[in-house]
């Protein structure tokens, strides 16, 4: 009779128990706990499932903490939250997590005048370090125009560019600069009508009014029109 096969050895228990969420939205921030701490120089990282031990994703040193908050990658898929030893680079513990596709809705006007302040809102916030920017329509990924970090709010204002044309608002992940939401806007030249007297004495004060304000930081000035051989020029004061 053939001898009974040797039983499979029990897998070695992890030296560190890591606990993270089961799922997270790409680019969002998660909280991770572990026990015990081997060294304050060790760190937590997030990498695709099955990655070699030397692969590094987003990471945070653990220090004296019992937990850390850290961003996850923007790509959807299965990942491992790993506890890595700082000296040996050995994976001492891990937890599996599914990262889902980040989806954001942007709301704002269809048109705005050049230089105007434009309100833009979004839902939801993925990560408070993400940002909203306005760039020419079709700009390359990673292009940044006027921008604001989303912080802890769900709407902000951006100044429209100085040149008329087609633009787009973008919600951009801080973790990898990817655009996850776009809203198109047309920027047009402002139409402002000034009401001023036809004449005024030197040094005299006079009233000026305008049909509409584009931006509260705009200003009114007086320019002297003079003609040269090349062209008409303005000298403003």
ChimeraX attribute file (.defattr): number of C-alpha atoms within 10 A of each C-alpha:
attribute: neighborCount
match mode: 1-to-1
recipient: residues
	/A:1	3
	/A:2	4
	/A:3	5
	/A:4	6
	/A:5	6
	/A:6	6
	/A:7	6
	/A:8	6
	/A:9	6
	/A:10	6
	/A:11	6
	/A:12	6
	/A:13	9
	/A:14	11
	/A:15	15
	/A:16	18
	/A:17	17
	/A:18	21
	/A:19	19
	/A:20	19
	/A:21	15
	/A:22	11
	/A:23	15
	/A:24	20
	/A:25	21
	/A:26	23
	/A:27	28
	/A:28	23
	/A:29	19
	/A:30	16
	/A:31	12
	/A:32	20
	/A:33	18
	/A:34	21
	/A:35	14
	/A:36	11
	/A:37	19
	/A:38	14
	/A:39	15
	/A:40	13
	/A:41	15
	/A:42	19
	/A:43	19
	/A:44	27
	/A:45	21
	/A:46	25
	/A:47	22
	/A:48	21
	/A:49	15
	/A:50	10
	/A:51	12
	/A:52	10
	/A:53	12
	/A:54	10
	/A:55	12
	/A:56	15
	/A:57	17
	/A:58	14
	/A:59	20
	/A:60	17
	/A:61	17
	/A:62	20
	/A:63	14
	/A:64	10
	/A:65	11
	/A:66	12
	/A:67	17
	/A:68	18
	/A:69	14
	/A:70	17
	/A:71	24
	/A:72	25
	/A:73	23
	/A:74	21
	/A:75	17
	/A:76	17
	/A:77	15
	/A:78	15
	/A:79	23
	/A:80	20
	/A:81	25
	/A:82	29
	/A:83	32
	/A:84	26
	/A:85	19
	/A:86	15
	/A:87	9
	/A:88	8
	/A:89	14
	/A:90	13
	/A:91	18
	/A:92	17
	/A:93	21
	/A:94	23
	/A:95	19
	/A:96	20
	/A:97	22
	/A:98	18
	/A:99	23
	/A:100	18
	/A:101	15
	/A:102	20
	/A:103	14
	/A:104	16
	/A:105	14
	/A:106	20
	/A:107	15
	/A:108	17
	/A:109	12
	/A:110	11
	/A:111	15
	/A:112	21
	/A:113	21
	/A:114	20
	/A:115	21
	/A:116	22
	/A:117	17
	/A:118	16
	/A:119	13
	/A:120	18
	/A:121	16
	/A:122	18
	/A:123	12
	/A:124	13
	/A:125	21
	/A:126	23
	/A:127	22
	/A:128	16
	/A:129	19
	/A:130	21
	/A:131	21
	/A:132	27
	/A:133	21
	/A:134	25
	/A:135	21
	/A:136	20
	/A:137	16
	/A:138	11
	/A:139	12
	/A:140	9
	/A:141	10
	/A:142	11
	/A:143	14
	/A:144	17
	/A:145	17
	/A:146	13
	/A:147	19
	/A:148	16
	/A:149	17
	/A:150	21
	/A:151	14
	/A:152	10
	/A:153	12
	/A:154	14
	/A:155	18
	/A:156	17
	/A:157	15
	/A:158	19
	/A:159	19
	/A:160	25
	/A:161	21
	/A:162	13
	/A:163	13
	/A:164	16
	/A:165	14
	/A:166	15
	/A:167	20
	/A:168	20
	/A:169	25
	/A:170	23
	/A:171	28
	/A:172	28
	/A:173	24
	/A:174	19
	/A:175	18
	/A:176	13
	/A:177	17
	/A:178	17
	/A:179	20
	/A:180	17
	/A:181	18
	/A:182	19
	/A:183	18
	/A:184	21
	/A:185	21
	/A:186	18
	/A:187	23
	/A:188	19
	/A:189	13
	/A:190	15
	/A:191	10
	/A:192	11
	/A:193	10
	/A:194	11
	/A:195	11
	/A:196	12
	/A:197	9
	/A:198	5
	/A:199	7
	/A:200	10
	/A:201	7
	/A:202	6
	/A:203	6
	/A:204	6
	/A:205	8
	/A:206	10
	/A:207	7
	/A:208	10
	/A:209	10
	/A:210	11
	/A:211	10
	/A:212	11
	/A:213	13
	/A:214	16
	/A:215	15
	/A:216	8
	/A:217	8
	/A:218	9
	/A:219	7
	/A:220	10
	/A:221	6
	/A:222	9
	/A:223	11
	/A:224	10
	/A:225	10
	/A:226	10
	/A:227	10
	/A:228	7
	/A:229	5
	/A:230	6
	/A:231	8
	/A:232	9
	/A:233	12
	/A:234	12
	/A:235	9
	/A:236	9
	/A:237	8
